[in-house]
Amino acid sequence: MSESSIPFATLSALPEAARLLRGSRRPVIFSGAGVSKESGIPTFRDAQTGLWEQYDPAELATPEAFERNPELVIAFYEHRRANVLACKPNPGHIAIADLERLKPDLRVITQNIDGFHRLAGNTGVIELHGDIFKDRCNRGCEGLIERRFLQADPQPAQCPTCGRRSLRPAVVWFGESLDPAVMAEADAAVEACDLMIVVGTSGLVYPSARFPLRVLAEKKALIEINPESTPLSQAATVHLQSGSAQVLPLLAGLI
Ligand code: BV8
């Protein structure tokens, strides 16, 4: 999308956003599904395309769904894994990696499980909700199993520790607590930051949604990048109302 397709209000707000970012020593990027939309990964609030139109992801991303119908949940994640494997980081992810080269203390906190911030080159990415390419035992056995290939059999795979068919994606489902160590790392990064750029999130899922609210409560600068308005937009220091793949490269180019 060329600059001409970016709303004038967004283009005129860019210099202020760039001034804030230039003056920041420890920015945090807080991202949600919207940052991967232009890579071809549907967000949660998009109607899932194809086979998954009739399912609500929030219904499938739960321990109850896995207990009730493990094959359906495994098939849902295999479908999403295949989609992520067929996609790649977009210019928005690349721009965030470029920003880390300009600002080495930049941290990325993401709600996404696609790994695209790491793939784009960011380091120390804090993945609040896990990684779609890792499995873990649903019965609590220790350890994560890296799996970048697709399993043909939709039955849960066998746990190498307990031998039961209990492996599931190592992601945080609705109703499951986030890893306390990951939360502590995110808390420390937000505590230390002097600016947050919130990219592509509806800000509706807790406890992750509390991080931008904390930045606002601490009167730090918050730049929001989202084509829609969200509960954060009113209080944001700057709201760049556009797609992240368009506006992040422009912003990075001004630093
Ligand atoms: C918890 C991993 C304690 C899985 C995800 C009842 C029972 C239990 C809990 C609850 C309950 N009621 C409420 C809760 C709390 C619940 C919650 O917050 N629910 C919400 C729906 C109200 N939270 C939890 O359950 C959390 N755990 O609370 O534990 C506990 C324990 C036991 C009992 C009680 C409490 C766990 C939450 C984590 C769930 N896992 N992901 C998977 O991915 O399969 S969440 C998942 O949905 C994503 O990771 C993400 O976080 C969230 C979707 O949010 P977004 O990323 O913001 O995406 P969304 O589609 O919403 O928005 C996209 C945005 O992008 C939009 O604003 C759009 O405008 C914008 N956009 C579009 N295009 C672009 C763009 N932006 C930029 N550029 C573009 N081009």
py3Dmol code that shows the C-alpha trace and the ligand (Angstrom):
import py3Dmol

protein = """\
ATOM      1  CA  MET A   1       0.000   0.000   0.000  1.00  0.00           C
ATOM      2  CA  SER A   2       1.554   3.333  -0.961  1.00  0.00           C
ATOM      3  CA  GLU A   3       1.621   6.396   1.283  1.00  0.00           C
ATOM      4  CA  SER A   4      -1.261   7.818  -0.736  1.00  0.00           C
ATOM      5  CA  SER A   5      -3.558   5.084   0.652  1.00  0.00           C
ATOM      6  CA  ILE A   6      -2.735   5.979   4.250  1.00  0.00           C
ATOM      7  CA  PRO A   7      -5.285   8.387   5.747  1.00  0.00           C
ATOM      8  CA  PHE A   8      -4.056  12.003   5.835  1.00  0.00           C
ATOM      9  CA  ALA A   9      -4.707  12.146   9.598  1.00  0.00           C
ATOM     10  CA  THR A  10      -2.290   9.232  10.073  1.00  0.00           C
ATOM     11  CA  LEU A  11       0.394  10.793   7.875  1.00  0.00           C
ATOM     12  CA  SER A  12       0.091  14.084   9.759  1.00  0.00           C
ATOM     13  CA  ALA A  13       0.391  12.287  13.127  1.00  0.00           C
ATOM     14  CA  LEU A  14       3.542  10.427  12.032  1.00  0.00           C
ATOM     15  CA  PRO A  15       6.057  13.228  12.870  1.00  0.00           C
ATOM     16  CA  GLU A  16       4.804  13.358  16.481  1.00  0.00           C
ATOM     17  CA  ALA A  17       5.028   9.576  16.776  1.00  0.00           C
ATOM     18  CA  ALA A  18       8.553   9.692  15.338  1.00  0.00           C
ATOM     19  CA  ARG A  19       9.559  12.468  17.772  1.00  0.00           C
ATOM     20  CA  LEU A  20       8.353  10.370  20.719  1.00  0.00           C
ATOM     21  CA  LEU A  21      10.136   7.258  19.426  1.00  0.00           C
ATOM     22  CA  ARG A  22      13.386   9.131  18.681  1.00  0.00           C
ATOM     23  CA  GLY A  23      13.380  10.410  22.265  1.00  0.00           C
ATOM     24  CA  SER A  24      12.775   6.929  23.699  1.00  0.00           C
ATOM     25  CA  ARG A  25      15.669   4.826  25.073  1.00  0.00           C
ATOM     26  CA  ARG A  26      13.654   1.801  26.137  1.00  0.00           C
ATOM     27  CA  PRO A  27      10.586   1.384  23.896  1.00  0.00           C
ATOM     28  CA  VAL A  28       8.307  -1.655  24.184  1.00  0.00           C
ATOM     29  CA  ILE A  29       6.337  -2.964  21.219  1.00  0.00           C
ATOM     30  CA  PHE A  30       3.140  -4.676  22.416  1.00  0.00           C
ATOM     31  CA  SER A  31       1.569  -6.634  19.559  1.00  0.00           C
ATOM     32  CA  GLY A  32      -1.567  -8.624  18.810  1.00  0.00           C
ATOM     33  CA  ALA A  33      -3.006 -10.571  15.906  1.00  0.00           C
ATOM     34  CA  GLY A  34      -3.343  -7.449  13.726  1.00  0.00           C
ATOM     35  CA  VAL A  35       0.426  -7.197  13.196  1.00  0.00           C
ATOM     36  CA  SER A  36       0.322 -10.578  11.401  1.00  0.00           C
ATOM     37  CA  LYS A  37      -2.848  -9.933   9.422  1.00  0.00           C
ATOM     38  CA  GLU A  38      -0.931  -8.616   6.400  1.00  0.00           C
ATOM     39  CA  SER A  39       1.161 -11.784   6.477  1.00  0.00           C
ATOM     40  CA  GLY A  40      -2.034 -13.724   5.788  1.00  0.00           C
ATOM     41  CA  ILE A  41      -2.763 -14.873   9.347  1.00  0.00           C
ATOM     42  CA  PRO A  42      -6.432 -14.224  10.243  1.00  0.00           C
ATOM     43  CA  THR A  43      -6.994 -12.323  13.468  1.00  0.00           C
ATOM     44  CA  PHE A  44      -9.281 -13.703  16.146  1.00  0.00           C
ATOM     45  CA  ARG A  45     -12.040 -11.274  15.334  1.00  0.00           C
ATOM     46  CA  ASP A  46     -11.949 -11.975  11.603  1.00  0.00           C
ATOM     47  CA  ALA A  47     -14.313 -14.691  10.575  1.00  0.00           C
ATOM     48  CA  GLN A  48     -11.932 -17.645  10.282  1.00  0.00           C
ATOM     49  CA  THR A  49     -11.597 -18.479   6.600  1.00  0.00           C
ATOM     50  CA  GLY A  50     -12.456 -21.799   5.002  1.00  0.00           C
ATOM     51  CA  LEU A  51     -13.117 -24.791   7.228  1.00  0.00           C
ATOM     52  CA  TRP A  52     -13.079 -22.732  10.384  1.00  0.00           C
ATOM     53  CA  GLU A  53     -15.817 -20.268   9.464  1.00  0.00           C
ATOM     54  CA  GLN A  54     -18.279 -22.219  11.591  1.00  0.00           C
ATOM     55  CA  TYR A  55     -16.033 -22.350  14.659  1.00  0.00           C
ATOM     56  CA  ASP A  56     -15.211 -19.632  17.173  1.00  0.00           C
ATOM     57  CA  PRO A  57     -11.450 -19.805  17.908  1.00  0.00           C
ATOM     58  CA  ALA A  58     -12.137 -18.802  21.512  1.00  0.00           C
ATOM     59  CA  GLU A  59     -14.346 -21.951  21.725  1.00  0.00           C
ATOM     60  CA  LEU A  60     -11.590 -24.175  20.359  1.00  0.00           C
ATOM     61  CA  ALA A  61      -8.699 -22.593  22.290  1.00  0.00           C
ATOM     62  CA  THR A  62      -9.856 -24.008  25.639  1.00  0.00           C
ATOM     63  CA  PRO A  63      -8.946 -27.014  27.836  1.00  0.00           C
ATOM     64  CA  GLU A  64     -12.611 -28.032  27.818  1.00  0.00           C
ATOM     65  CA  ALA A  65     -12.650 -28.265  24.004  1.00  0.00           C
ATOM     66  CA  PHE A  66      -9.494 -30.419  24.131  1.00  0.00           C
ATOM     67  CA  GLU A  67     -11.043 -32.737  26.744  1.00  0.00           C
ATOM     68  CA  ARG A  68     -14.318 -32.905  24.828  1.00  0.00           C
ATOM     69  CA  ASN A  69     -12.975 -33.300  21.295  1.00  0.00           C
ATOM     70  CA  PRO A  70      -9.167 -33.521  21.159  1.00  0.00           C
ATOM     71  CA  GLU A  71      -9.091 -34.441  17.461  1.00  0.00           C
ATOM     72  CA  LEU A  72     -11.018 -31.266  16.523  1.00  0.00           C
ATOM     73  CA  VAL A  73      -8.687 -29.057  18.566  1.00  0.00           C
ATOM     74  CA  ILE A  74      -5.585 -30.778  17.125  1.00  0.00           C
ATOM     75  CA  ALA A  75      -7.008 -30.356  13.594  1.00  0.00           C
ATOM     76  CA  PHE A  76      -7.697 -26.657  14.346  1.00  0.00           C
ATOM     77  CA  TYR A  77      -4.077 -26.085  15.373  1.00  0.00           C
ATOM     78  CA  GLU A  78      -2.682 -28.152  12.486  1.00  0.00           C
ATOM     79  CA  HIS A  79      -4.734 -25.942  10.153  1.00  0.00           C
ATOM     80  CA  ARG A  80      -3.268 -22.825  11.779  1.00  0.00           C
ATOM     81  CA  ARG A  81       0.280 -24.277  11.832  1.00  0.00           C
ATOM     82  CA  ALA A  82       0.011 -25.015   8.104  1.00  0.00           C
ATOM     83  CA  ASN A  83      -1.144 -21.431   7.481  1.00  0.00           C
ATOM     84  CA  VAL A  84       1.718 -19.952   9.510  1.00  0.00           C
ATOM     85  CA  LEU A  85       4.238 -22.208   7.710  1.00  0.00           C
ATOM     86  CA  ALA A  86       2.885 -20.880   4.374  1.00  0.00           C
ATOM     87  CA  CYS A  87       3.212 -17.237   5.468  1.00  0.00           C
ATOM     88  CA  LYS A  88       6.091 -15.011   6.492  1.00  0.00           C
ATOM     89  CA  PRO A  89       6.789 -11.853   8.458  1.00  0.00           C
ATOM     90  CA  ASN A  90       5.455  -8.726   6.714  1.00  0.00           C
ATOM     91  CA  PRO A  91       7.080  -5.246   6.409  1.00  0.00           C
ATOM     92  CA  GLY A  92       5.581  -4.349   9.786  1.00  0.00           C
ATOM     93  CA  HIS A  93       7.486  -7.163  11.533  1.00  0.00           C
ATOM     94  CA  ILE A  94      10.632  -6.239   9.582  1.00  0.00           C
ATOM     95  CA  ALA A  95      10.315  -2.587  10.634  1.00  0.00           C
ATOM     96  CA  ILE A  96      10.077  -3.645  14.304  1.00  0.00           C
ATOM     97  CA  ALA A  97      13.266  -5.696  13.881  1.00  0.00           C
ATOM     98  CA  ASP A  98      14.917  -2.650  12.234  1.00  0.00           C
ATOM     99  CA  LEU A  99      13.876  -0.539  15.234  1.00  0.00           C
ATOM    100  CA  GLU A 100      15.641  -2.966  17.582  1.00  0.00           C
ATOM    101  CA  ARG A 101      18.856  -2.448  15.604  1.00  0.00           C
ATOM    102  CA  LEU A 102      18.418   1.316  16.107  1.00  0.00           C
ATOM    103  CA  LYS A 103      17.309   0.979  19.755  1.00  0.00           C
ATOM    104  CA  PRO A 104      19.032  -2.077  21.272  1.00  0.00           C
ATOM    105  CA  ASP A 105      17.010  -1.832  24.525  1.00  0.00           C
ATOM    106  CA  LEU A 106      13.733  -2.218  22.580  1.00  0.00           C
ATOM    107  CA  ARG A 107      11.635  -5.164  23.808  1.00  0.00           C
ATOM    108  CA  VAL A 108       8.772  -6.935  22.022  1.00  0.00           C
ATOM    109  CA  ILE A 109       5.881  -8.326  24.042  1.00  0.00           C
ATOM    110  CA  THR A 110       3.463 -10.261  21.852  1.00  0.00           C
ATOM    111  CA  GLN A 111       0.146 -12.048  22.280  1.00  0.00           C
ATOM    112  CA  ASN A 112       0.781 -13.875  19.016  1.00  0.00           C
ATOM    113  CA  ILE A 113       1.895 -17.485  18.784  1.00  0.00           C
ATOM    114  CA  ASP A 114       3.215 -17.415  15.173  1.00  0.00           C
ATOM    115  CA  GLY A 115       6.835 -16.613  16.072  1.00  0.00           C
ATOM    116  CA  PHE A 116       7.013 -13.948  13.333  1.00  0.00           C
ATOM    117  CA  HIS A 117       8.741 -11.329  15.501  1.00  0.00           C
ATOM    118  CA  ARG A 118      11.595 -13.811  16.175  1.00  0.00           C
ATOM    119  CA  LEU A 119      11.645 -14.807  12.495  1.00  0.00           C
ATOM    120  CA  ALA A 120      11.879 -11.130  11.476  1.00  0.00           C
ATOM    121  CA  GLY A 121      14.978 -10.739  13.693  1.00  0.00           C
ATOM    122  CA  ASN A 122      13.819  -9.367  17.053  1.00  0.00           C
ATOM    123  CA  THR A 123      15.586 -10.892  20.055  1.00  0.00           C
ATOM    124  CA  GLY A 124      14.289 -11.532  23.564  1.00  0.00           C
ATOM    125  CA  VAL A 125      10.695 -11.575  22.314  1.00  0.00           C
ATOM    126  CA  ILE A 126       8.272 -12.128  25.212  1.00  0.00           C
ATOM    127  CA  GLU A 127       5.576 -14.507  23.916  1.00  0.00           C
ATOM    128  CA  LEU A 128       2.771 -14.178  26.451  1.00  0.00           C
ATOM    129  CA  HIS A 129       0.581 -16.888  24.911  1.00  0.00           C
ATOM    130  CA  GLY A 130       3.240 -19.373  23.795  1.00  0.00           C
ATOM    131  CA  ASP A 131       4.444 -20.772  20.492  1.00  0.00           C
ATOM    132  CA  ILE A 132       2.282 -22.707  18.006  1.00  0.00           C
ATOM    133  CA  PHE A 133       5.321 -24.755  16.960  1.00  0.00           C
ATOM    134  CA  LYS A 134       5.856 -26.258  20.379  1.00  0.00           C
ATOM    135  CA  ASP A 135       3.851 -29.061  22.044  1.00  0.00           C
ATOM    136  CA  ARG A 136       3.565 -29.967  25.707  1.00  0.00           C
ATOM    137  CA  CYS A 137       1.944 -32.771  27.696  1.00  0.00           C
ATOM    138  CA  ASN A 138      -1.584 -31.927  28.820  1.00  0.00           C
ATOM    139  CA  ARG A 139      -1.034 -34.104  31.896  1.00  0.00           C
ATOM    140  CA  GLY A 140       1.727 -31.867  33.214  1.00  0.00           C
ATOM    141  CA  CYS A 141       4.908 -33.713  32.193  1.00  0.00           C
ATOM    142  CA  GLU A 142       7.896 -31.381  32.015  1.00  0.00           C
ATOM    143  CA  GLY A 143       9.349 -30.073  28.770  1.00  0.00           C
ATOM    144  CA  LEU A 144       8.384 -28.564  25.446  1.00  0.00           C
ATOM    145  CA  ILE A 145       8.633 -30.474  22.182  1.00  0.00           C
ATOM    146  CA  GLU A 146       9.518 -28.400  19.095  1.00  0.00           C
ATOM    147  CA  ARG A 147       7.398 -29.471  16.098  1.00  0.00           C
ATOM    148  CA  ARG A 148       7.531 -27.515  12.822  1.00  0.00           C
ATOM    149  CA  PHE A 149       6.083 -30.347  10.742  1.00  0.00           C
ATOM    150  CA  LEU A 150       2.391 -31.216  10.495  1.00  0.00           C
ATOM    151  CA  GLN A 151       1.013 -34.439  11.963  1.00  0.00           C
ATOM    152  CA  ALA A 152      -1.295 -36.361   9.638  1.00  0.00           C
ATOM    153  CA  ASP A 153      -3.070 -38.128  12.496  1.00  0.00           C
ATOM    154  CA  PRO A 154      -5.396 -35.633  14.287  1.00  0.00           C
ATOM    155  CA  GLN A 155      -5.183 -37.683  17.482  1.00  0.00           C
ATOM    156  CA  PRO A 156      -3.018 -36.086  20.207  1.00  0.00           C
ATOM    157  CA  ALA A 157       0.559 -37.379  19.825  1.00  0.00           C
ATOM    158  CA  GLN A 158       2.193 -39.560  22.471  1.00  0.00           C
ATOM    159  CA  CYS A 159       3.991 -37.787  25.311  1.00  0.00           C
ATOM    160  CA  PRO A 160       7.625 -39.043  25.308  1.00  0.00           C
ATOM    161  CA  THR A 161       7.612 -38.935  29.133  1.00  0.00           C
ATOM    162  CA  CYS A 162       4.338 -40.554  30.187  1.00  0.00           C
ATOM    163  CA  GLY A 163       3.537 -42.362  26.954  1.00  0.00           C
ATOM    164  CA  ARG A 164      -0.076 -41.149  26.902  1.00  0.00           C
ATOM    165  CA  ARG A 165      -1.686 -39.502  23.857  1.00  0.00           C
ATOM    166  CA  SER A 166      -1.686 -36.183  25.660  1.00  0.00           C
ATOM    167  CA  LEU A 167       0.447 -33.740  23.645  1.00  0.00           C
ATOM    168  CA  ARG A 168      -1.210 -30.400  22.838  1.00  0.00           C
ATOM    169  CA  PRO A 169       0.057 -27.058  21.520  1.00  0.00           C
ATOM    170  CA  ALA A 170       2.199 -25.241  24.098  1.00  0.00           C
ATOM    171  CA  VAL A 171      -0.048 -22.181  23.930  1.00  0.00           C
ATOM    172  CA  VAL A 172      -2.160 -20.533  26.640  1.00  0.00           C
ATOM    173  CA  TRP A 173      -5.826 -21.402  26.188  1.00  0.00           C
ATOM    174  CA  PHE A 174      -8.737 -19.341  27.487  1.00  0.00           C
ATOM    175  CA  GLY A 175      -9.180 -20.248  31.134  1.00  0.00           C
ATOM    176  CA  GLU A 176      -5.491 -21.198  31.499  1.00  0.00           C
ATOM    177  CA  SER A 177      -3.070 -19.055  33.468  1.00  0.00           C
ATOM    178  CA  LEU A 178      -0.130 -17.428  31.759  1.00  0.00           C
ATOM    179  CA  ASP A 179       3.358 -18.607  32.739  1.00  0.00           C
ATOM    180  CA  PRO A 180       4.314 -16.594  35.850  1.00  0.00           C
ATOM    181  CA  ALA A 181       7.936 -16.293  34.669  1.00  0.00           C
ATOM    182  CA  VAL A 182       6.792 -14.882  31.310  1.00  0.00           C
ATOM    183  CA  MET A 183       4.449 -12.467  33.073  1.00  0.00           C
ATOM    184  CA  ALA A 184       7.256 -11.348  35.370  1.00  0.00           C
ATOM    185  CA  GLU A 185       9.524 -10.720  32.384  1.00  0.00           C
ATOM    186  CA  ALA A 186       6.794  -8.692  30.682  1.00  0.00           C
ATOM    187  CA  ASP A 187       6.123  -6.761  33.889  1.00  0.00           C
ATOM    188  CA  ALA A 188       9.833  -5.898  34.158  1.00  0.00           C
ATOM    189  CA  ALA A 189       9.983  -4.755  30.526  1.00  0.00           C
ATOM    190  CA  VAL A 190       6.905  -2.545  30.954  1.00  0.00           C
ATOM    191  CA  GLU A 191       8.269  -1.173  34.236  1.00  0.00           C
ATOM    192  CA  ALA A 192      11.544  -0.226  32.514  1.00  0.00           C
ATOM    193  CA  CYS A 193      10.038   1.190  29.318  1.00  0.00           C
ATOM    194  CA  ASP A 194       9.652   4.896  28.593  1.00  0.00           C
ATOM    195  CA  LEU A 195       7.291   4.395  25.623  1.00  0.00           C
ATOM    196  CA  MET A 196       4.937   1.663  24.357  1.00  0.00           C
ATOM    197  CA  ILE A 197       3.841   1.141  20.753  1.00  0.00           C
ATOM    198  CA  VAL A 198       0.662  -0.999  20.757  1.00  0.00           C
ATOM    199  CA  VAL A 199       0.237  -2.689  17.372  1.00  0.00           C
ATOM    200  CA  GLY A 200      -2.743  -4.681  16.115  1.00  0.00           C
ATOM    201  CA  THR A 201      -4.605  -5.619  19.249  1.00  0.00           C
ATOM    202  CA  SER A 202      -8.227  -5.180  20.245  1.00  0.00           C
ATOM    203  CA  GLY A 203      -7.043  -4.949  23.855  1.00  0.00           C
ATOM    204  CA  LEU A 204      -9.826  -7.237  25.058  1.00  0.00           C
ATOM    205  CA  VAL A 205      -7.956 -10.297  26.325  1.00  0.00           C
ATOM    206  CA  TYR A 206      -6.728 -10.312  29.912  1.00  0.00           C
ATOM    207  CA  PRO A 207      -4.378 -10.381  31.697  1.00  0.00           C
ATOM    208  CA  SER A 208      -2.299  -9.350  28.629  1.00  0.00           C
ATOM    209  CA  ALA A 209      -4.479  -6.300  27.976  1.00  0.00           C
ATOM    210  CA  ARG A 210      -3.391  -4.835  31.321  1.00  0.00           C
ATOM    211  CA  PHE A 211       0.124  -3.977  30.053  1.00  0.00           C
ATOM    212  CA  PRO A 212      -0.905  -1.007  27.865  1.00  0.00           C
ATOM    213  CA  LEU A 213      -3.236   0.165  30.628  1.00  0.00           C
ATOM    214  CA  ARG A 214      -0.295   0.173  33.033  1.00  0.00           C
ATOM    215  CA  VAL A 215       1.717   2.376  30.650  1.00  0.00           C
ATOM    216  CA  LEU A 216      -1.178   4.847  30.541  1.00  0.00           C
ATOM    217  CA  ALA A 217      -1.580   4.720  34.332  1.00  0.00           C
ATOM    218  CA  GLU A 218       2.129   5.531  34.702  1.00  0.00           C
ATOM    219  CA  LYS A 219       1.662   8.513  32.336  1.00  0.00           C
ATOM    220  CA  LYS A 220       4.150   7.128  29.825  1.00  0.00           C
ATOM    221  CA  ALA A 221       3.710   7.779  26.087  1.00  0.00           C
ATOM    222  CA  LEU A 222       1.606   5.237  24.197  1.00  0.00           C
ATOM    223  CA  ILE A 223       1.427   5.093  20.389  1.00  0.00           C
ATOM    224  CA  GLU A 224      -1.371   2.904  18.991  1.00  0.00           C
ATOM    225  CA  ILE A 225      -1.216   1.448  15.467  1.00  0.00           C
ATOM    226  CA  ASN A 226      -4.579   0.002  14.459  1.00  0.00           C
ATOM    227  CA  PRO A 227      -6.953   0.768  11.550  1.00  0.00           C
ATOM    228  CA  GLU A 228      -9.838   0.543  14.036  1.00  0.00           C
ATOM    229  CA  SER A 229     -10.508   2.276  17.330  1.00  0.00           C
ATOM    230  CA  THR A 230     -10.034   0.245  20.509  1.00  0.00           C
ATOM    231  CA  PRO A 231     -10.490   0.876  24.264  1.00  0.00           C
ATOM    232  CA  LEU A 232      -6.975   2.370  24.178  1.00  0.00           C
ATOM    233  CA  SER A 233      -7.490   4.814  21.302  1.00  0.00           C
ATOM    234  CA  GLN A 234      -9.029   7.619  23.350  1.00  0.00           C
ATOM    235  CA  ALA A 235      -6.172   7.735  25.856  1.00  0.00           C
ATOM    236  CA  ALA A 236      -3.328   6.996  23.406  1.00  0.00           C
ATOM    237  CA  THR A 237      -0.769   9.798  23.002  1.00  0.00           C
ATOM    238  CA  VAL A 238      -0.889   9.186  19.227  1.00  0.00           C
ATOM    239  CA  HIS A 239      -3.239   6.838  17.316  1.00  0.00           C
ATOM    240  CA  LEU A 240      -1.918   5.960  13.847  1.00  0.00           C
ATOM    241  CA  GLN A 241      -5.151   4.700  12.299  1.00  0.00           C
ATOM    242  CA  SER A 242      -3.722   2.461   9.617  1.00  0.00           C
ATOM    243  CA  GLY A 243      -2.405  -1.021   8.881  1.00  0.00           C
ATOM    244  CA  SER A 244       0.878  -1.814  10.620  1.00  0.00           C
ATOM    245  CA  ALA A 245       2.567  -3.147   7.466  1.00  0.00           C
ATOM    246  CA  GLN A 246       2.101   0.308   5.888  1.00  0.00           C
ATOM    247  CA  VAL A 247       2.795   2.637   8.764  1.00  0.00           C
ATOM    248  CA  LEU A 248       5.570   0.886  10.731  1.00  0.00           C
ATOM    249  CA  PRO A 249       8.110   1.082   7.852  1.00  0.00           C
ATOM    250  CA  LEU A 250       7.317   4.819   7.494  1.00  0.00           C
ATOM    251  CA  LEU A 251       7.762   5.326  11.242  1.00  0.00           C
ATOM    252  CA  ALA A 252      11.023   3.364  11.346  1.00  0.00           C
ATOM    253  CA  GLY A 253      12.259   5.390   8.372  1.00  0.00           C
ATOM    254  CA  LEU A 254      11.894   8.602  10.396  1.00  0.00           C
ATOM    255  CA  ILE A 255      14.090   7.419  13.305  1.00  0.00           C
TER     256      ILE A 255
END
"""
ligand_1 = """\
80
BV8
C -6.647 -16.235 32.403
C -3.317 -18.308 22.421
C -6.626 -16.795 34.696
C -4.199 -19.402 21.891
C -4.869 -16.635 23.321
C -13.934 -17.066 31.850
C -13.148 -18.142 32.238
C -11.753 -18.036 32.267
C -11.144 -16.850 31.918
C -11.942 -15.808 31.524
C -13.319 -15.882 31.497
N -13.807 -14.681 31.077
C -12.774 -13.841 30.839
C -11.654 -14.506 31.105
C -10.351 -14.026 30.973
C -9.911 -14.403 29.546
C -10.258 -13.244 28.634
O -9.591 -12.234 28.691
N -11.311 -13.394 27.833
C -11.708 -12.314 26.955
C -12.182 -12.896 25.636
C -12.778 -11.509 27.667
N -8.485 -14.607 29.614
C -8.013 -15.821 29.819
O -8.667 -16.842 29.865
C -6.514 -15.844 30.034
N -6.207 -16.611 31.199
O -7.376 -15.295 32.597
O -6.154 -17.059 33.395
C -7.794 -17.709 34.890
C -7.558 -19.059 34.936
C -8.634 -19.916 35.167
C -9.936 -19.406 35.319
C -10.152 -18.030 35.226
C -9.082 -17.180 34.997
C -5.829 -16.500 28.864
C -5.973 -15.618 27.652
C -5.083 -16.149 26.523
C -5.917 -16.910 25.523
N -5.061 -17.330 24.402
N -4.020 -17.023 22.340
C -4.353 -19.308 20.401
O -3.935 -18.299 19.791
O -4.901 -20.267 19.851
S -5.677 -15.171 23.180
C -5.801 -14.808 21.543
O -6.881 -13.925 21.436
C -4.631 -14.036 21.024
O -3.417 -14.502 21.503
C -4.912 -12.640 21.453
O -4.423 -12.369 22.714
C -6.397 -12.642 21.529
C -6.937 -11.906 20.347
O -6.651 -10.596 20.628
P -5.867 -9.714 19.554
O -4.495 -10.199 19.382
O -6.071 -8.339 19.972
O -6.608 -10.017 18.207
P -8.040 -9.517 17.817
O -8.466 -10.356 16.694
O -8.882 -9.403 19.039
O -7.791 -8.012 17.332
C -6.959 -7.779 16.231
C -6.766 -6.286 16.164
O -5.925 -5.999 15.051
C -8.068 -5.523 15.941
O -8.115 -4.434 16.835
C -7.951 -5.032 14.499
O -8.561 -3.767 14.310
C -6.458 -4.908 14.343
N -5.977 -5.005 12.977
C -6.565 -5.616 11.918
N -5.785 -5.466 10.818
C -4.676 -4.765 11.221
C -4.802 -4.481 12.585
N -3.869 -3.796 13.258
C -2.779 -3.379 12.584
N -2.591 -3.616 11.278
C -3.510 -4.297 10.569
N -3.333 -4.510 9.247
"""
view = py3Dmol.view(width=600, height=400)
view.addModel(protein, "pdb")
view.setStyle({"model": 0}, {"cartoon": {"style": "trace"}})
view.addModel(ligand_1, "xyz")
view.setStyle({"model": 1}, {"stick": {}})
view.zoomTo()
view.show()
